[in-house]
Amino acid sequence: MDLRKSYSLKKHNTFGMDVSCAAYVEYGSVEELVKFFSAGRQYDLPRPFLHIGGGSNLLFTGDFPGTVLHSGIRFISVSDHGVEVGAGTLWDDFCLWCAENGFWGPENLSGIPGETGAAAVQNIGAYGVEFKDLVREVRCFDVVTCSVKTFRQAECRYGYRDSIFKQSAKGRYIVTSVVFNLSSEVSPRLEYGHVKAAVERALSESSKEALTPGIIRSVILGIRDSKLPDPAKIGSAGSFFKNPVVPKVFYEKAEHYAKSKYGQDYEVPHFDAGSGFVKIPAAWLIEQCGWKGYREGNAGVYEKQPLVLVNLTGKAVPDEIVALEKKIAGSVLDLFGIELQPEVEHI
């Protein structure tokens, strides 16, 4: 187990915020985690405790006064129960492994930064697939009882970028591994947006006759690269805001605005969420307010995707990102009456 004091978190958050924590603990196994808590070692360290993954969905708003925990449990194994993946395994490493070994399921989620344990908490999603569609069970450590616990998929209460681990069980359970239901039979998910057309183009350009998860993975990575910054080059936390799900009357207001501006043939991008609700892409709302490519100091809005706030110079401080967030959300509320909620967790 690796224990450090006054530790920099700059390399542990993809925004590149130059912040630190009072203490940092990385464990390499479930046994180490059990021993750490059962022996009471946590009482010798500053509070509060915060468990992080790859820091790809976090905005540190300042130095963290407590102890940061991080998983070093990294493995991928196959058994009769499914494919089990350690919580510290990079999510995209798992996606690559599946593509190379002919397993269908996570290919549409390729390229999403972060670690598998955090993906289980966040219920990541992209291009018509969510984490919840793949998971069989989530294995955890209970910090209260110092015991291990397994959650079946239904028990995780997955919702849009949400789970029991972000709600009633927040802070109590540490994800140690995830067991996935995957298939070796061809089962592509191509219904979202222009994914199907892009895959068909890739097949026509390829000498391969059969569709594989590797082909879809390559297409998805290409789409992401064309829209999203590489966190290794430009600091960001990916999609900063959730796509709002609103009563239909709000969609109608947005539609009226758009048709008056672009003509009666224009259709606002949207998805039927059922029960009289509509999901509107936050990126569209933000772009209508003129934020795409905007820059203020060291922070800005990515020029190719207005849903992404970026640390343009690598020197942005948390207050710059937060100030920009508030201005964007305020303008969307003023124009459309829709309140944007951050997808990124503020610490």
Buried (B, 14 or more C-beta within 10 A) or exposed (E): EEBEEEBEBBEBBBBBBBBBBBBBBBBBBBEBBBBBBEEEEBEEBEEEBBBBBBBBBBBBBEBBEBBBBBBBBBEBEEEEEBBBBBBBBBBBBBBBBBBEBBBBBBBBBBBBBBBBBBBBBBBBBBBBBBBBBBBBBBBBBBBEEBEBBEBEBEBBBBEBBBBBBBEEBEEBBBBBBBBBBBEEEEEBBBEEEEBBEBBEEBBEEEEEEEBBBBBBBBBBBEBBEEEBBEBEEBBBBBBBBBBBBBEBEBBEBBBEBBBEEEEEEEEBEBEEBEEEBBBBBBBBBBBBBEBBEBEEBBBBBBEEBBBBBBBBBEEBBBEBBBBBBEBBBEBBBEBBEBEBEBBBBEB
